[in-house]
Amino acid sequence: MVDVRDVAKIHVQALTHPDVANNHFILLGTTLQSFANSTRILKNAQYKGPSILIAADFLIRIMSIFSRDAKGFLGLLGSSVCANNSMTFKILDWDPIPFEKSILKSTSVVKKLLN
């Protein structure tokens, strides 16, 4: 997960930088993050609502028999995304916004919109 502000910044740089022709730039944080980690960050910041409980894989498999929503998660069980983002750091000198800062900022914006 990366901050949308980083996505916008890299798009602008990719359109204006002289050395980026015919290259693809992957935006992927420096460490893999999970939704469970996102909820921990929110709980630590005193947000109410997000659960930090993690459902066991077998429970999701059982629930998928009865729920279309749960069935949609079956393909994600045990998976993670890995990619090489070294060109983004090297050519565009990317300094990603820290994950915790991104989650907290996003949450505060959504909270303002809902109020």
N, C-alpha and C positions, 0 to 999 in steps of 0.2 A: 504494500500500500504506500502510496506517495501523496503528498499534498497537491491539490489542484493548482495552487499558486506555482509550484515547481513545474507542473505540466505546461502551464501558460508561458512561463519564463523560458523553458527549453524550446517550445515551439517558436517563439520569437527569435531566439538565438539560432535555431536551425534554419530559419528563413533568411537570416542576415549574415551569418558567419561565412567567410570565404572558403573554408576548408571542409565543408560538410556535404558537398555534392555527392549524390548516389550512396549516402550512408543512412543507416537507420540507428536511432538512438533509443535505447531501452531505459525507461525510468522504473527502477526497482530499488527499494530502500536497501540500506547496507545490511540490515538484519531482517529475517523473515518475521512477520507479525501475524498474530492470530486475532480472531474476534474476541476470544477470551481475554487476551492481553488488553484489547481496547476497553472491555468492560471493567477490568481491574483499574486501568488508568482513570476511568470515570468514577468508579467507587472511591478511589483514593482522593479524588478532587471533590468529594462530597455530593456527587450527583446521585439522585435517587431513581431507582427503577431498573437499571440493567442488572441482570443476574450474572454472577460469576461461576455458576454451576455449569459443568460440561457434561453433556449426555454421552454415555458410553456408546460405542459403535453398534453393539448388539441391540441396544435400545432403539436406535435410529432404524435399524433393519426391521425390527418388530413393528415399530410405528409405521413404517413405509407400507406395510400390508394394508393398513387402514386409512392412511392419510397421503394424499397426493403431494402435499407440501413436504412431508418427511421423505417421500420417495425421491423428490428432487435433490436431496442431499446425498443420496447413495453414491453418486459419482465422485463426490468430494471426499469421502471417507478415506483417511490415510494418505491424502495427496498433498503435495506442496509444489510451489512454482519456483523454478530456478532459471536464471538467465544471466548472460554476461553483459553487465552494464559498464564495463571498463572504458569503452569509447566515450560514453557520456561524461564520465569523470575526466578523462584525458583531454578530449578535444574541446568540450564545452565548459570545462572547469566547474562542474556542478557541485554545489554544496547543499545537499538536501535539507529541507526543514525537518527538524527532529520529529519523529513519529508522535511522541507525547504532545508536543506543542500543536501539531496538526489536528489531532483528535480533539483536544480541548478547544481550539479555535473553531473547528467545525461545529462542535456541540453548542458553543455559545451563540453562533450565528443561527443555527436551527432553533434554539430556544427563543431568540429574539423574534424570529419570524412567526413562531407559534403563539407568542404573547400578543 
